[in-house]
Amino acid sequence: MRDLVIAVSLILLFLFPIACTHAEGPASRPNLLFILTDDQCWDAMGCMGNTIIQTPNIDKLAARGVLFRNHFVTSSICCVSRA
């Protein structure tokens, strides 16, 4: 859970200055927010079918946005150990 909070915080810190620089009016680029949860097995969230672990906020985001259900990695090393 701590890694999830760190990952989301870092993403928001990098995106906040970008979001604040847009002028009023129609956006010339799409407004995207990419949230990556790290260091979990594939079913560690409620939106992936887990009935025991409760992740209501991630589940809401997954229901309103895009949820990747078929993905692969080259190695299972987490972001914290790469940093």
Backbone as a printed PyTorch tensor [residue, N CA C, xyz], in Angstrom:
tensor([[[  0.8200,  -1.1920,   0.0000],
         [  0.0000,   0.0000,   0.0000],
         [  0.8700,   1.2650,   0.0000]],

        [[  2.0000,   1.2090,   0.7360],
         [  2.8950,   2.3560,   0.7810],
         [  3.4640,   2.6540,  -0.6000]],

        [[  3.8020,   1.5990,  -1.3460],
         [  4.3350,   1.7930,  -2.6990],
         [  3.2950,   2.4220,  -3.6070]],

        [[  2.0260,   2.0310,  -3.4330],
         [  0.9470,   2.6050,  -4.2390],
         [  0.8310,   4.0980,  -3.9660]],

        [[  0.8690,   4.4790,  -2.7100],
         [  0.7650,   5.8970,  -2.3470],
         [  1.9420,   6.6820,  -2.9130]],

        [[  3.1310,   6.1180,  -2.8370],
         [  4.3170,   6.7930,  -3.3770],
         [  4.2030,   6.9530,  -4.8850]],

        [[  3.7780,   5.8850,  -5.5710],
         [  3.6770,   5.9450,  -7.0370],
         [  2.6450,   6.9740,  -7.4820]],

        [[  1.4750,   6.9680,  -6.8510],
         [  0.4290,   7.9270,  -7.2280],
         [  0.8780,   9.3500,  -6.8900]],

        [[  1.5270,   9.5340,  -5.7450],
         [  2.0080,  10.8710,  -5.3660],
         [  3.0180,  11.4000,  -6.3720]],

        [[  3.9490,  10.5520,  -6.7930],
         [  4.9400,  10.9980,  -7.7730],
         [  4.3040,  11.3690,  -9.1050]],

        [[  3.3440,  10.5710,  -9.5320],
         [  2.6560,  10.8710, -10.7940],
         [  1.9360,  12.2050, -10.6920]],

        [[  1.2290,  12.4300,  -9.5730],
         [  0.5030,  13.6850,  -9.4110],
         [  1.4470,  14.8770,  -9.3120]],

        [[  2.5920,  14.7000,  -8.6610],
         [  3.5550,  15.7980,  -8.5630],
         [  4.0940,  16.2040,  -9.9250]],

        [[  4.2910,  15.2260, -10.8060],
         [  4.7900,  15.5450, -12.1430],
         [  3.6970,  16.1290, -13.0310]],

        [[  2.4360,  15.7250, -12.8350],
         [  1.3580,  16.1990, -13.6920],
         [  0.7610,  17.5170, -13.2280]],

        [[  0.8900,  17.8600, -11.9500],
         [  0.2820,  19.0860, -11.4440],
         [  0.7800,  20.3420, -12.1490]],

        [[  2.0970,  20.5330, -12.3350],
         [  2.5480,  21.7360, -13.0530],
         [  2.0520,  21.7830, -14.4960]],

        [[  1.9160,  20.6410, -15.1310],
         [  1.4130,  20.5970, -16.5060],
         [ -0.0410,  21.0250, -16.5420]],

        [[ -0.8370,  20.5420, -15.5750],
         [ -2.2570,  20.8720, -15.5350],
         [ -2.4760,  22.3520, -15.2470]],

        [[ -1.5900,  22.9690, -14.4880],
         [ -1.7430,  24.3800, -14.1140],
         [ -1.3350,  25.3380, -15.2210]],

        [[ -0.6450,  24.8880, -16.2440],
         [ -0.1640,  25.7860, -17.2870],
         [ -1.1560,  25.9590, -18.4320]],

        [[ -2.2460,  25.1980, -18.4540],
         [ -3.2150,  25.3210, -19.5400],
         [ -4.0320,  26.6000, -19.3840]],

        [[ -4.1810,  27.3100, -20.4940],
         [ -5.0340,  28.4860, -20.4950],
         [ -6.4910,  28.0610, -20.6090]],

        [[ -7.3900,  28.9810, -20.2790],
         [ -8.8090,  28.6590, -20.4030],
         [ -9.1710,  28.5220, -21.8760]],

        [[-10.1790,  27.7030, -22.1350],
         [-10.6070,  27.4720, -23.4960],
         [-10.4110,  26.0170, -23.8620]],

        [[-10.7310,  25.6820, -25.1010],
         [-10.6070,  24.2840, -25.5210],
         [ -9.1430,  23.8230, -25.5220]],

        [[ -8.9430,  22.6250, -25.0490],
         [ -7.5840,  22.0790, -24.9800],
         [ -7.1280,  21.6280, -26.3570]],

        [[ -5.8760,  21.8960, -26.6680],
         [ -5.3430,  21.4610, -27.9520],
         [ -4.8680,  20.0150, -27.8910]],

        [[ -4.6340,  19.5120, -26.6660],
         [ -4.2120,  18.1270, -26.4750],
         [ -5.1790,  17.4420, -25.5210]],

        [[ -5.3040,  16.1200, -25.6200],
         [ -6.1830,  15.4280, -24.6690],
         [ -5.6130,  15.4940, -23.2540]],

        [[ -6.4920,  15.5260, -22.2780],
         [ -6.0990,  15.5710, -20.8780],
         [ -6.0560,  14.1370, -20.3530]],

        [[ -4.8560,  13.6000, -20.1370],
         [ -4.6830,  12.2150, -19.7140],
         [ -4.0540,  12.1460, -18.3330]],

        [[ -4.5070,  11.1950, -17.5440],
         [ -3.9000,  10.9030, -16.2570],
         [ -3.6280,   9.4090, -16.2240]],

        [[ -2.3680,   9.0380, -16.1290],
         [ -1.9640,   7.6330, -16.1180],
         [ -1.5850,   7.2590, -14.7000]],

        [[ -2.3190,   6.3250, -14.1010],
         [ -2.0300,   5.8710, -12.7460],
         [ -1.5430,   4.4350, -12.8260]],

        [[ -0.3620,   4.2230, -12.2960],
         [  0.2520,   2.9010, -12.3040],
         [  0.4180,   2.4390, -10.8720]],

        [[ -0.1490,   1.2980, -10.5450],
         [  0.1060,   0.7160,  -9.2380],
         [  1.2130,  -0.3050,  -9.4150]],

        [[  2.0740,  -0.4050,  -8.4200],
         [  3.2880,  -1.1790,  -8.5840],
         [  3.4300,  -2.2180,  -7.4870]],

        [[  4.1950,  -3.2550,  -7.7800],
         [  4.5980,  -4.2640,  -6.8050],
         [  3.4070,  -5.0610,  -6.2700]],

        [[  2.5390,  -5.4930,  -7.1690],
         [  1.3740,  -6.2910,  -6.7900],
         [  1.2580,  -7.4830,  -7.7260]],

        [[  0.5600,  -8.5020,  -7.2570],
         [  0.2310,  -9.5880,  -8.1850],
         [ -0.9630,  -9.1280,  -9.0270]],

        [[ -1.3120,  -9.8540, -10.0470],
         [ -2.2960,  -9.4020, -11.0300],
         [ -3.6860,  -9.1890, -10.4460]],

        [[ -4.0310,  -9.8720,  -9.3590],
         [ -5.3910,  -9.7440,  -8.8160],
         [ -5.4160,  -9.0670,  -7.4530]],

        [[ -4.5030,  -8.1410,  -7.2030],
         [ -4.4050,  -7.5000,  -5.8940],
         [ -5.3420,  -6.3090,  -5.7280]],

        [[ -6.2500,  -6.1010,  -6.6600],
         [ -7.2050,  -4.9970,  -6.5580],
         [ -8.6090,  -5.5190,  -6.8070]],

        [[ -9.5850,  -4.8330,  -6.2480],
         [-10.9730,  -5.2330,  -6.4310],
         [-11.4100,  -5.1970,  -7.8880]],

        [[-10.9090,  -4.2310,  -8.6580],
         [-11.2970,  -4.1170, -10.0640],
         [-10.7720,  -5.2710, -10.9100]],

        [[ -9.8230,  -6.0200, -10.3880],
         [ -9.2990,  -7.1880, -11.0990],
         [ -9.9480,  -8.4910, -10.6230]],

        [[-10.9680,  -8.3810,  -9.7780],
         [-11.7220,  -9.5590,  -9.3740],
         [-11.4870, -10.0400,  -7.9590]],

        [[-10.6440,  -9.3680,  -7.2040],
         [-10.3830,  -9.7950,  -5.8290],
         [-11.5430,  -9.3690,  -4.9440]],

        [[-12.1150, -10.3240,  -4.2000],
         [-13.2540, -10.0210,  -3.3350],
         [-12.8340,  -9.7620,  -1.8900]],

        [[-11.5840, -10.0100,  -1.5490],
         [-11.1160,  -9.8340,  -0.1800],
         [-10.4830,  -8.4570,   0.0160]],

        [[ -9.5910,  -8.0770,  -0.8840],
         [ -8.9090,  -6.7840,  -0.7840],
         [ -9.8640,  -5.6880,  -1.2320]],

        [[ -9.9930,  -4.6390,  -0.4470],
         [-10.9030,  -3.5460,  -0.7620],
         [-10.1130,  -2.3460,  -1.2750]],

        [[-10.3360,  -2.0110,  -2.5280],
         [ -9.6830,  -0.8570,  -3.1540],
         [-10.7430,   0.0030,  -3.8380]],

        [[-11.6230,   0.6500,  -3.0800],
         [-12.7640,   1.3510,  -3.6950],
         [-12.3770,   2.5130,  -4.6030]],

        [[-11.3390,   3.2600,  -4.2610],
         [-10.9700,   4.4070,  -5.0920],
         [-10.3530,   3.9750,  -6.4170]],

        [[ -9.4720,   2.9910,  -6.3800],
         [ -8.9060,   2.4640,  -7.6270],
         [-10.0050,   1.8190,  -8.4620]],

        [[-10.9590,   1.1350,  -7.8220],
         [-12.0670,   0.5050,  -8.5430],
         [-12.9150,   1.5480,  -9.2700]],

        [[-13.1740,   2.6830,  -8.6170],
         [-13.9450,   3.7580,  -9.2550],
         [-13.1960,   4.3150, -10.4650]],

        [[-11.8870,   4.5320, -10.2920],
         [-11.1000,   5.0350, -11.4200],
         [-11.0750,   4.0440, -12.5740]],

        [[-10.9640,   2.7650, -12.2630],
         [-10.9480,   1.7340, -13.3060],
         [-12.2910,   1.6540, -14.0180]],

        [[-13.3820,   1.8510, -13.2830],
         [-14.7170,   1.7860, -13.8930],
         [-14.9710,   2.9700, -14.8290]],

        [[-14.3980,   4.1240, -14.5140],
         [-14.6240,   5.3310, -15.3190],
         [-13.6110,   5.5110, -16.4450]],

        [[-12.4840,   4.8080, -16.3610],
         [-11.4290,   5.0150, -17.3490],
         [-11.1070,   3.7480, -18.1040]],

        [[ -9.8440,   3.4990, -18.2960],
         [ -9.3560,   2.3350, -19.0250],
         [ -8.6120,   1.4320, -18.0450]],

        [[ -8.9280,   0.1580, -18.0910],
         [ -8.2660,  -0.8320, -17.2430],
         [ -7.6200,  -1.8630, -18.1520]],

        [[ -6.3110,  -1.9820, -18.0790],
         [ -5.5950,  -2.9440, -18.9050],
         [ -5.6330,  -4.3110, -18.2300]],

        [[ -6.2600,  -5.2780, -18.8650],
         [ -6.4080,  -6.6110, -18.2840],
         [ -5.4320,  -7.6300, -18.8680]],

        [[ -4.7410,  -7.2880, -19.9230],
         [ -3.8170,  -8.2170, -20.5670],
         [ -2.5080,  -7.4740, -20.8160]],

        [[ -1.5640,  -7.6150, -19.8970],
         [ -0.3160,  -6.8790, -20.0040],
         [  0.8320,  -7.7490, -19.5280]],

        [[  2.0300,  -7.3960, -19.9590],
         [  3.2080,  -8.2050, -19.6730],
         [  4.3780,  -7.2860, -19.2920]],

        [[  5.3200,  -7.8360, -18.5510],
         [  6.5380,  -7.1020, -18.2080],
         [  7.7420,  -7.9580, -18.5630]],

        [[  8.8630,  -7.2960, -18.7790],
         [ 10.0810,  -8.0450, -19.0890],
         [ 10.7140,  -8.6200, -17.8400]],

        [[ 10.5660,  -7.9170, -16.7220],
         [ 11.0570,  -8.4260, -15.4420],
         [ 10.1720,  -7.8670, -14.3370]],

        [[ 10.0230,  -8.6090, -13.2900],
         [  9.0990,  -8.1820, -12.2210],
         [  9.8240,  -7.4370, -11.1100]],

        [[ 10.5490,  -6.4210, -11.4730],
         [ 11.2640,  -5.5940, -10.4950],
         [ 10.4570,  -4.3190, -10.3010]],

        [[ 10.2250,  -3.9440,  -9.0540],
         [  9.3580,  -2.7960,  -8.7860],
         [ 10.0870,  -1.4650,  -9.0190]],

        [[  9.3000,  -0.3880,  -9.1150],
         [  9.8450,   0.9630,  -9.3650],
         [ 10.8030,   1.3970,  -8.2610]],

        [[ 10.4670,   1.0550,  -7.0160],
         [ 11.3020,   1.5120,  -5.9060],
         [ 12.7130,   0.9200,  -6.0060]],

        [[ 12.8230,  -0.3400,  -6.3500],
         [ 14.1560,  -0.9400,  -6.4550],
         [ 14.8990,  -0.4170,  -7.6850]],

        [[ 14.1880,  -0.0100,  -8.7490],
         [ 14.8610,   0.5740,  -9.9100],
         [ 15.3830,   1.9610,  -9.5970]],

        [[ 14.6860,   2.6780,  -8.7470],
         [ 15.1180,   4.0370,  -8.3930],
         [ 16.3750,   3.9820,  -7.5580]]])
